[in-house]
Amino acid sequence: MGQLRASGYQSRGTKLELRENLLRRLSSDAPAFPGIVGFDDTVLPELEGAILAGHDLVLLGERGQGKTRLMRTVAALLDEWCPEVAGCEIHDDPYAPVCVRCRALAAEHGDDLPISWRHRDDRYTEKLATPDTSVGDLIGDVDPVKVAQGRTLGDPETVHYGLVPRANRGVFGLNELPDLAERIQVALFNVLEERDIQVRGYSLRLPLDVFLVATANPEDYTNRGRIITPLKDRFGAEIRTHYPLEVDEEVILLRQEAEVVAEVGEHLLEVLAHFTHQLRDSSSVDQRSGVSARFGIAAAEAVSGSALRRSARTGDPDAVARIGDVFVVLPTLLGKVEFEMGEEGRERALLDHLLRLAVAATFRERLSGLDLSGFTAVFAEGAVVETGELVPAGEVLTQLGTVPGLAKVLERLGYGDAASRGQVAAAVEFVLEGLHLTRRIEKTNVDGRTVYGGM
């Protein structure tokens, strides 16, 4: 500790540390919460205000709105390294130890008190609140092993600290707070207000230095529990999250989060983003449950998986997703959407309808004003193009032949002159589906294959 003092190190409370580091990021125009999409003008200003005010907070929103991701990014505002008393279970500040053990060591060793350094990643603790969570899990309890070793029950060192004390001088994230039994929520009163803990009959006063962030779904949706009123009163801020408001933001999120195994074109990500927004606006979908951002992410990954499967099964060297792959993976996404009562049996039809609307919207945005008469002329002569999940790109292009205007389509879709066969096939299939949806060519499904033909 003497060396630490000589270095000029100044100890700061966790909330002061978060505040000063956030101010530094804001003044340098660096992103305060990297990777968070769609909250710039709504949620983030409120979150920044709460952190600067030193308020513990609750993030309230439907599933898949990025609450946990946002909670974890708060910990990135901590200093990279923080000194603590070596071997301390609750990571005491060497300048002001609070536990019995560390106070005794400080009195005995003085400036020779050994310290260790803790990385910011270790200063974030997360707990999923479940109905079986106990006070001992969160706060602490008597450790029978320590008693068996010879300590008396009156010795404070027989206490086994729970997760909250062990998060001392860091950030504690509590997921799904309403799922925590009400009698357990009471145990958090002192942590949030008096900043100390109480363990059974021990006369302990540990002034904890914890920044507490909790997440919750709206009570009218979960019906599993609630945040008791006195606990809500002790949180300094309640911040409402939301889904991305714009399709462009949804596309950015898909590109950032989806771990695709094949190429998924930008226009397909836009289709999935439109599709997700259509679901969130549909009266047939239970909006109290919401349509998670994970829906679009899973859809993008499933579409890429379908493309990779086609490449492996047909020997096609280009694993590029096509619009037909979206329809193929639709059944795998049904479980991610909660429908309103009365829609039983119509779920697949509803998803099909909304997906067609999404494709049509993307088709208009991407290719509006473009002369596509070269495509319709092919079908006016009676030609047909058969495609499907196991039809390779070369076969699709051979059936269609040379089409005037294809180069401009490729340019609009971001492929350019150097497009591969797989990319060209993806562009062609997108145009054909768009022409069908705008009633310019016909389409039939036969034995798992899609046949586009002239009117």
Buried (B, 14 or more C-beta within 10 A) or exposed (E): BEEBEEEEBEBBEBBEBBBEBBBEBEEEEEEBBEBBBBBEEBBBEBBBEBBBEBBBBBBBBBBBBBBBBBBBBBBBBBBEEBBBBBEBBBBBBBBEBBBBBBBEBBEEEEEEBEBEEBEBEEBBBBBEBEEEBEBBBBBBBBBEEBEEEEBEEEEBEBBBBBBBBBBBBBBBBBBBBBBBBEEBBEBBBBBBEEEBBBBBEBEBEBEBBBBBBBBBBEEEBBEEBBBBEEBBEBBBBBBEBBBBEEBEBBBBBBBEBBEBBBBBBBBBBBBBBBBBBBBBEBEBBBBBBBBBBEBBBBBBBBBBBBBBBBBEEBEBEBBBBBBBBBBBBBEEBEEBBBBBEEBEEEBEEBBEBBBBBBBBBBBEEBBEEEEBEBBBBBBEEEBBBBBBBBBBBBBBBEBBEEBEBBBBBBBBBEBEEEBBBBBBBBBBBBBBBBBBBEEBBBBEEEEEBBBBBBE
